[in-house]
């Protein structure tokens, strides 16, 4: 697969284009908005110039990478591609229309894929004439820096395609994992409690955002706390993914969105991109200093980590991915300091179970139900 088509030249699209071009592929970049493509290519040139300035790559290498990316004014410019990766708006109807148009342009051997983070791969491929050649290839932002790629076959994807894409991603210098086609795949499913339980704690005035972030960083060695990370991702984007996962799991209480997050989105307090979210990013703003409380911090950390580990154990039970891929995905996709299954063993599955049981008794909510596998792991000490 040497000729790669990219549909969408936004942050993710141009990032994937850079990855493919760096791996030596010829890249054909198409976006319905040609102005966006021009802007993204200028930004890419600046990025490559900075890499040259930092002596990360040579000037010759920079020029080679840039020359491998060709802007296309029409979708027909992708007609000779071996693989096309779509990276446009998270809207099923819009994506489906693009894929149907693309099928009439590319060869029968061309692999068609989506970079979607939350839409069912099976639901997208079901609308195509040749659904067996369709697969999910989910990169993480920023694509050139984040090593993880989730490879997601749908129910109709031909059996040999996932291993083929897995190998291709390895040649691109990525760390691939194969995931079942479930809402949120691996990372966006398992990571939901990191945000959801943190929001619940703040909504109930148990702690402030800065206390929650400080507790998670200091006790769990996370690089960023949940509120810092939501501000970085974009509160609206994080909220949208949460809503999608919640709806796609038929309104399972475990994934219930937060009213606080909805209000922040409505107020356009979206984080770094708007200058203010849970923290103020204006020029002279000072980050609030959390009031440290050892007992409170312990409670915060155990609530959040217990929910995360329980979610990872449930993913293991359902066979969403193998154990190695579940561990790798959370470490390489969202920079968790260690795999959650290993973390559960370290803390003790009995302690995780006890924390969840106490929460269930306090709230009387299905949100805190334990995976059936958690108790078995506790008894077997595995």
Order of alpha helices (4+ residues) and beta strands (2+ residues): beta-alpha-beta-alpha-alpha-beta-beta-alpha-beta-alpha-beta-beta-alpha-beta-alpha-alpha-alpha-alpha-alpha-alpha-alpha-alpha-alpha-alpha-alpha
